[in-house]
Amino acid sequence: KFAKNRWSAKDAGVLKVGRKSIIQKEIHSVTNEQAQWRLKNWKMMISNYRRRGYSYPTISRIKKILIEKSKKKSK
């Protein structure tokens, strides 16, 4: 019953996606160059994320992972 209610809520667009899945969606296929570009233009990225309705803690988690990605690949 729980799964059925969850699917019907998702189909109706009422179900809010969790923070982890939002972060994974944003940084899943980001390359090293893309991560560096996003960090250089971070103020613009913040305004885009806020327009999408992301909270500041979610945005800071995205930034933290982007920093890790940009450092990890450049070595």
N, CA, C and O atoms as a MOPAC input file, in Angstrom:
PM7 MOZYME 1SCF
protein

 N      0.82900 1    -1.19000 1     0.00000 1
 C      0.00000 1     0.00000 1     0.00000 1
 C      0.87600 1     1.25800 1     0.00000 1
 O      0.58500 1     2.22600 1    -0.70300 1
 N      1.95000 1     1.23200 1     0.79500 1
 C      2.83300 1     2.39400 1     0.85100 1
 C      3.44300 1     2.68500 1    -0.52200 1
 O      3.49000 1     3.83400 1    -0.96000 1
 N      3.90800 1     1.63100 1    -1.19200 1
 C      4.53400 1     1.81500 1    -2.50400 1
 C      3.52500 1     2.35200 1    -3.51600 1
 O      3.86200 1     3.19600 1    -4.34600 1
 N      2.29900 1     1.86500 1    -3.44600 1
 C      1.26500 1     2.33700 1    -4.37500 1
 C      0.97800 1     3.81900 1    -4.14400 1
 O      0.86000 1     4.59200 1    -5.09600 1
 N      0.86700 1     4.20900 1    -2.87500 1
 C      0.63100 1     5.62300 1    -2.56000 1
 C      1.80000 1     6.48900 1    -3.01600 1
 O      1.60700 1     7.60100 1    -3.51000 1
 N      3.00900 1     5.97000 1    -2.84700 1
 C      4.20000 1     6.71800 1    -3.25400 1
 C      4.21400 1     6.92900 1    -4.76600 1
 O      4.48800 1     8.03200 1    -5.24000 1
 N      3.91800 1     5.87200 1    -5.51900 1
 C      3.90400 1     5.99600 1    -6.97700 1
 C      2.81100 1     6.94400 1    -7.44200 1
 O      3.02700 1     7.73400 1    -8.36100 1
 N      1.64200 1     6.87400 1    -6.82000 1
 C      0.56400 1     7.77800 1    -7.23900 1
 C      0.92100 1     9.22500 1    -6.90500 1
 O      0.58800 1    10.13300 1    -7.66700 1
 N      1.59300 1     9.45100 1    -5.77800 1
 C      2.02600 1    10.80500 1    -5.42600 1
 C      3.10400 1    11.29200 1    -6.39000 1
 O      3.11900 1    12.46200 1    -6.77200 1
 N      4.00300 1    10.39600 1    -6.78200 1
 C      5.05300 1    10.77500 1    -7.72000 1
 C      4.45300 1    11.12700 1    -9.07600 1
 O      4.85400 1    12.10700 1    -9.70300 1
 N      3.48900 1    10.32100 1    -9.52700 1
 C      2.83900 1    10.58400 1   -10.81000 1
 C      2.06100 1    11.89700 1   -10.78500 1
 O      1.98200 1    12.59600 1   -11.79500 1
 N      1.49100 1    12.22800 1    -9.63700 1
 C      0.72000 1    13.46800 1    -9.52000 1
 C      1.62500 1    14.68400 1    -9.37600 1
 O      1.16200 1    15.81900 1    -9.49100 1
 N      2.92700 1    14.45500 1    -9.12300 1
 C      3.85900 1    15.55900 1    -8.95900 1
 C      3.85000 1    16.14100 1    -7.56400 1
 O      4.34600 1    17.24700 1    -7.35000 1
 N      3.28800 1    15.40800 1    -6.60500 1
 C      3.18700 1    15.89600 1    -5.23300 1
 C      4.39000 1    15.45100 1    -4.40900 1
 O      4.78600 1    16.13100 1    -3.46100 1
 N      4.97100 1    14.30600 1    -4.77300 1
 C      6.07200 1    13.74200 1    -3.99700 1
 C      7.31500 1    14.60700 1    -4.15300 1
 O      7.75900 1    14.86900 1    -5.27100 1
 N      7.86600 1    15.04200 1    -3.04800 1
 C      9.08800 1    15.82800 1    -3.06700 1
 C     10.27700 1    14.88300 1    -3.09500 1
 O     10.35600 1    13.94100 1    -2.30700 1
 N     11.19500 1    15.14300 1    -4.00500 1
 C     12.37700 1    14.30000 1    -4.12400 1
 C     13.33200 1    14.64000 1    -2.99300 1
 O     13.46000 1    15.80400 1    -2.61300 1
 N     13.99700 1    13.63700 1    -2.45800 1
 C     14.90800 1    13.84200 1    -1.34000 1
 C     16.16900 1    14.58200 1    -1.73600 1
 O     16.49800 1    14.69100 1    -2.91700 1
 N     16.87600 1    15.09300 1    -0.72700 1
 C     18.07700 1    15.89000 1    -0.95600 1
 C     19.17600 1    15.08400 1    -1.64100 1
 O     19.84800 1    15.58600 1    -2.54200 1
 N     19.35900 1    13.82500 1    -1.21200 1
 C     20.44100 1    13.02900 1    -1.80000 1
 C     20.23000 1    12.82100 1    -3.28700 1
 O     21.17800 1    12.89600 1    -4.06900 1
 N     18.99200 1    12.56000 1    -3.68200 1
 C     18.74300 1    12.33700 1    -5.10600 1
 C     18.90100 1    13.62900 1    -5.90200 1
 O     19.30200 1    13.58400 1    -7.06500 1
 N     18.59600 1    14.77500 1    -5.30500 1
 C     18.80000 1    16.06000 1    -5.97800 1
 C     20.28600 1    16.26700 1    -6.22500 1
 O     20.69300 1    16.65100 1    -7.32200 1
 N     21.09600 1    16.01000 1    -5.19900 1
 C     22.54000 1    16.19900 1    -5.32400 1
 C     23.11200 1    15.24200 1    -6.36400 1
 O     23.93100 1    15.64000 1    -7.19300 1
 N     22.68400 1    13.98200 1    -6.32200 1
 C     23.17800 1    13.00600 1    -7.30100 1
 C     22.80100 1    13.41200 1    -8.72100 1
 O     23.59200 1    13.25400 1    -9.65200 1
 N     21.59100 1    13.93600 1    -8.87900 1
 C     21.14000 1    14.36000 1   -10.20500 1
 C     22.00900 1    15.50100 1   -10.72800 1
 O     22.30900 1    15.55600 1   -11.92100 1
 N     22.40900 1    16.40500 1    -9.84900 1
 C     23.18200 1    17.56900 1   -10.26800 1
 C     24.63200 1    17.23200 1   -10.60600 1
 O     25.19700 1    17.83300 1   -11.52000 1
 N     25.24200 1    16.29700 1    -9.90000 1
 C     26.67900 1    16.07900 1   -10.05800 1
 C     27.01000 1    14.72900 1   -10.67600 1
 O     28.18200 1    14.36100 1   -10.75100 1
 N     25.99800 1    13.98100 1   -11.12100 1
 C     26.22500 1    12.62000 1   -11.61300 1
 C     27.20500 1    12.57000 1   -12.78500 1
 O     28.16900 1    11.80600 1   -12.74000 1
 N     26.98400 1    13.35200 1   -13.81400 1
 C     27.80200 1    13.25100 1   -15.02400 1
 C     28.64800 1    14.49900 1   -15.26000 1
 O     28.96600 1    14.82500 1   -16.40400 1
 N     29.01500 1    15.19600 1   -14.18700 1
 C     29.81200 1    16.41100 1   -14.31200 1
 C     31.28200 1    16.02900 1   -14.49200 1
 O     31.82500 1    15.23800 1   -13.72000 1
 N     31.91700 1    16.59500 1   -15.51300 1
 C     33.33600 1    16.33300 1   -15.73900 1
 C     34.17400 1    17.30100 1   -14.91100 1
 O     33.64900 1    18.19800 1   -14.25000 1
 N     35.49500 1    17.09800 1   -14.96200 1
 C     36.41600 1    17.96300 1   -14.23300 1
 C     36.30000 1    19.40700 1   -14.71500 1
 O     36.24000 1    20.33000 1   -13.90200 1
 N     36.26900 1    19.60500 1   -16.02700 1
 C     36.18300 1    20.95900 1   -16.58500 1
 C     34.86400 1    21.63000 1   -16.20700 1
 O     34.83200 1    22.81700 1   -15.88200 1
 N     33.77900 1    20.86100 1   -16.25300 1
 C     32.47400 1    21.41800 1   -15.88700 1
 C     32.44600 1    21.81000 1   -14.41500 1
 O     31.88900 1    22.84700 1   -14.05400 1
 N     33.04900 1    20.97700 1   -13.56400 1
 C     33.08100 1    21.28900 1   -12.13200 1
 C     33.86900 1    22.56600 1   -11.88300 1
 O     33.45700 1    23.40700 1   -11.08400 1
 N     35.00500 1    22.71500 1   -12.56700 1
 C     35.80800 1    23.92600 1   -12.38900 1
 C     35.06000 1    25.15600 1   -12.89000 1
 O     35.11600 1    26.21200 1   -12.26100 1
 N     34.35600 1    25.02900 1   -14.02100 1
 C     33.59900 1    26.15700 1   -14.55400 1
 C     32.49600 1    26.56500 1   -13.59200 1
 O     32.28200 1    27.75300 1   -13.34800 1
 N     31.78900 1    25.56600 1   -13.03900 1
 C     30.70200 1    25.86600 1   -12.10000 1
 C     31.23000 1    26.56400 1   -10.85800 1
 O     30.57500 1    27.45800 1   -10.32200 1
 N     32.41600 1    26.16000 1   -10.39300 1
 C     32.99000 1    26.79900 1    -9.21100 1
 C     33.44000 1    28.22700 1    -9.52200 1
 O     33.31000 1    29.11300 1    -8.67700 1
 N     33.96800 1    28.46000 1   -10.73200 1
 C     34.37900 1    29.81900 1   -11.11100 1
 C     33.17200 1    30.74700 1   -11.22700 1
 O     33.26400 1    31.93100 1   -10.90300 1
 N     32.05600 1    30.21800 1   -11.68200 1
 C     30.83100 1    31.00700 1   -11.86600 1
 C     29.80800 1    30.66000 1   -10.78700 1
 O     28.62500 1    30.48400 1   -11.07900 1
 N     30.26400 1    30.56300 1    -9.55400 1
 C     29.43000 1    30.02900 1    -8.49000 1
 C     28.23400 1    30.91400 1    -8.16900 1
 O     27.16300 1    30.39500 1    -7.85600 1
 N     28.38500 1    32.24000 1    -8.23700 1
 C     27.25500 1    33.12500 1    -7.92300 1
 C     26.10100 1    32.90400 1    -8.90000 1
 O     24.93400 1    32.92100 1    -8.50700 1
 N     26.43100 1    32.70000 1   -10.16100 1
 C     25.39500 1    32.42400 1   -11.15300 1
 C     24.74500 1    31.06600 1   -10.87900 1
 O     23.53400 1    30.91200 1   -11.03400 1
 N     25.55200 1    30.08400 1   -10.47100 1
 C     25.01900 1    28.75900 1   -10.17700 1
 C     24.07700 1    28.82000 1    -8.97200 1
 O     23.04500 1    28.15000 1    -8.96000 1
 N     24.42700 1    29.61800 1    -7.96000 1
 C     23.55700 1    29.76100 1    -6.78600 1
 C     22.19900 1    30.31300 1    -7.21300 1
 O     21.15800 1    29.81900 1    -6.78000 1
 N     22.21500 1    31.34100 1    -8.06600 1
 C     20.92800 1    31.91100 1    -8.48800 1
 C     20.11400 1    30.89800 1    -9.28800 1
 O     18.89000 1    30.85600 1    -9.17000 1
 N     20.78700 1    30.07900 1   -10.10200 1
 C     20.06500 1    29.03200 1   -10.84100 1
 C     19.47200 1    28.00500 1    -9.88900 1
 O     18.31900 1    27.60400 1   -10.04500 1
 N     20.25500 1    27.57800 1    -8.90200 1
 C     19.76700 1    26.57800 1    -7.94600 1
 C     18.61200 1    27.13300 1    -7.11400 1
 O     17.65100 1    26.41600 1    -6.83400 1
 N     18.70000 1    28.40200 1    -6.71700 1
 C     17.61800 1    29.00500 1    -5.93000 1
 C     16.34900 1    29.12800 1    -6.77700 1
 O     15.24300 1    28.96200 1    -6.26400 1
 N     16.50800 1    29.41600 1    -8.06500 1
 C     15.36000 1    29.49800 1    -8.96000 1
 C     14.66400 1    28.14600 1    -9.06300 1
 O     13.44400 1    28.07700 1    -9.21600 1
 N     15.44600 1    27.07200 1    -8.97900 1
 C     14.86700 1    25.72600 1    -9.01300 1
 C     14.25700 1    25.32500 1    -7.67700 1
 O     13.57400 1    24.30400 1    -7.58700 1
 N     14.50000 1    26.12300 1    -6.64000 1
 C     13.88900 1    25.84600 1    -5.34700 1
 C     14.76300 1    25.06300 1    -4.39200 1
 O     14.26900 1    24.55200 1    -3.38700 1
 N     16.06600 1    24.95500 1    -4.68200 1
 C     16.96300 1    24.22700 1    -3.78700 1
 C     17.25900 1    25.08700 1    -2.56100 1
 O     17.33900 1    26.31200 1    -2.65200 1
 N     17.41900 1    24.42500 1    -1.41200 1
 C     17.75100 1    25.15100 1    -0.18900 1
 C     19.25600 1    25.41600 1    -0.14400 1
 O     20.02800 1    24.79000 1    -0.87100 1
 N     19.66200 1    26.34400 1     0.71300 1
 C     21.08200 1    26.66400 1     0.83300 1
 C     21.91800 1    25.48400 1     1.32500 1
 O     23.03000 1    25.30000 1     0.82900 1
 N     21.43700 1    24.66500 1     2.28600 1
 C     22.22500 1    23.48000 1     2.66400 1
 C     22.44400 1    22.51700 1     1.49500 1
 O     23.52000 1    21.93200 1     1.36900 1
 N     21.44000 1    22.35000 1     0.64900 1
 C     21.59300 1    21.48700 1    -0.52600 1
 C     22.62000 1    22.07500 1    -1.48200 1
 O     23.45100 1    21.34600 1    -2.02500 1
 N     22.57100 1    23.38100 1    -1.69200 1
 C     23.51800 1    24.04700 1    -2.59000 1
 C     24.93900 1    23.90600 1    -2.05400 1
 O     25.87000 1    23.67000 1    -2.82500 1
 N     25.11200 1    24.04800 1    -0.74100 1
 C     26.46200 1    23.92500 1    -0.17900 1
 C     26.98000 1    22.49800 1    -0.29500 1
 O     28.18100 1    22.29200 1    -0.46600 1
 N     26.09200 1    21.51000 1    -0.20600 1
 C     26.51900 1    20.11900 1    -0.40100 1
 C     26.93200 1    19.87300 1    -1.84900 1
 O     27.89400 1    19.15000 1    -2.11100 1
 N     26.20600 1    20.47300 1    -2.78600 1
 C     26.57900 1    20.35500 1    -4.19600 1
 C     27.96100 1    20.96800 1    -4.40900 1
 O     28.79700 1    20.38900 1    -5.10200 1
 N     28.20100 1    22.13200 1    -3.81700 1
 C     29.49600 1    22.80000 1    -3.97500 1
 C     30.61900 1    21.95300 1    -3.39900 1
 O     31.68800 1    21.85100 1    -4.00000 1
 N     30.38900 1    21.34800 1    -2.24500 1
 C     31.40600 1    20.51000 1    -1.60600 1
 C     31.80800 1    19.35300 1    -2.51700 1
 O     32.99400 1    19.05000 1    -2.64900 1
 N     30.82800 1    18.70900 1    -3.14500 1
 C     31.12100 1    17.57700 1    -4.02700 1
 C     31.79800 1    18.05900 1    -5.31000 1
 O     32.66700 1    17.37000 1    -5.84400 1
 N     31.41000 1    19.23600 1    -5.81100 1
 C     32.06600 1    19.77900 1    -7.00000 1
 C     33.53400 1    20.07900 1    -6.72600 1
 O     34.38600 1    19.84200 1    -7.58200 1
 N     33.83500 1    20.60000 1    -5.53800 1
 C     35.22600 1    20.87500 1    -5.16600 1
 C     36.01900 1    19.57500 1    -5.13100 1
 O     37.14300 1    19.51800 1    -5.63100 1
 N     35.43400 1    18.52400 1    -4.53800 1
 C     36.11100 1    17.22400 1    -4.49500 1
 C     36.35900 1    16.69600 1    -5.90300 1
 O     37.44600 1    16.19700 1    -6.19500 1
 N     35.36400 1    16.80200 1    -6.77400 1
 C     35.51800 1    16.31000 1    -8.15100 1
 C     36.59900 1    17.07300 1    -8.89200 1
 O     37.40200 1    16.46900 1    -9.60300 1
 N     36.63400 1    18.39000 1    -8.74000 1
 C     37.61600 1    19.18200 1    -9.48100 1
 C     39.03500 1    18.89700 1    -8.99400 1
 O     39.97200 1    18.93800 1    -9.79000 1
 N     39.21300 1    18.60900 1    -7.70900 1
 C     40.54600 1    18.28700 1    -7.18300 1
 C     40.96000 1    16.87100 1    -7.55700 1
 O     42.11300 1    16.63000 1    -7.91400 1
 N     40.02500 1    15.94000 1    -7.47700 1
 C     40.33100 1    14.52600 1    -7.69400 1
 C     40.80100 1    14.26400 1    -9.12100 1
 O     41.77100 1    13.53400 1    -9.32400 1
 N     40.14300 1    14.83500 1   -10.09200 1
 C     40.44500 1    14.54200 1   -11.49500 1
 C     41.68200 1    15.28300 1   -11.98900 1
 O     42.33100 1    14.82900 1   -12.93200 1
 N     42.02100 1    16.41100 1   -11.37300 1
 C     43.11300 1    17.22800 1   -11.89700 1
 C     44.49000 1    16.70500 1   -11.50300 1
 O     45.49500 1    17.16900 1   -12.04200 1
 N     44.56200 1    15.75600 1   -10.58200 1
 C     45.86400 1    15.24400 1   -10.14000 1
 C     46.51300 1    14.37300 1   -11.18300 1
 O     47.61300 1    13.86500 1   -10.96600 1

